[in-house]
Amino acid sequence: DAMVIQNPRYQVTQFGKPVTLSCSQTLNHNVMYWYQQKSSQAPKLLFHYYDKDFNNEADTPDNFQSRRPNTSFCFLDIRSPGLGDAAMYLCATSSREQGYTQYFGPGTRLTVL
Amino acid sequence: KQEVTQIPAALSVPEGENLVLNCSFTDSAIYNLQWFRQDPGKGLTSLLLIQSSQREQTSGRLNASLDKSSGRSTLYIAASQPGDSATYLCAVPMYSGGGADGLTFGKGTHLIIQP
């Protein structure tokens, strides 16, 4: 089945230790998104790629970076995680052909010690 | 930038009842509206997407309606089952007219179906 895959599902890191979260997709969608969802809150967009074009949200901290080396993969890098960055990180994809319906992966739960 | 509100925040009903979840958004110039389901500790599952030109969409026991002019959408769940228990989120593209934009979500309705 075509899908959005996130690895790892659970990630534990130490305060200030860089961490990378991975997202891959077999849907061949040209748009990919990263959202942050803190406990009991709605998901919040960090940034998205339209093809290779990177679109950063104005209020996304500089601590968060992203890379998209090809259509299938997208990475979220947190350069110096703080306790406030503990959250579920959700990757999603969409395409014009499917009316920009967003399809989400299972998420990566990040714990910062 | 859009703002999305969902009412009620929580709902508990006996199994078998029909129910309606409400969503409102501030800017009527939306490209589409999407309803999601989220189980505890899990990702989001897309339930229905309504394009701006559509009035409603149906999938099984779910029916979503859209009234752009009033900035409202409803999700109707027929013959509710305990397996429907989850948080239901409504979302629209963040910026007017944008389709590929990221989504602005409501805070969700936490639904419990009592067996």
Interface residues (C-beta under 8 A of the other chain):
Chain A: Q6 V31 Y33 Y35 Q41 A42 P43 L45 H48 Y50 E57 M88 L90 A92 S94 R96 G99 Y100 T101 Q102 Y103 F104 G105 P106 G107 R109
Chain B: Y31 N32 Q34 F36 G41 K42 G43 L44 T45 S46 L49 Q51 L89 A91 P93 M94 G99 A100 D101 G102 L103 T104 F105 G106 K107 G108
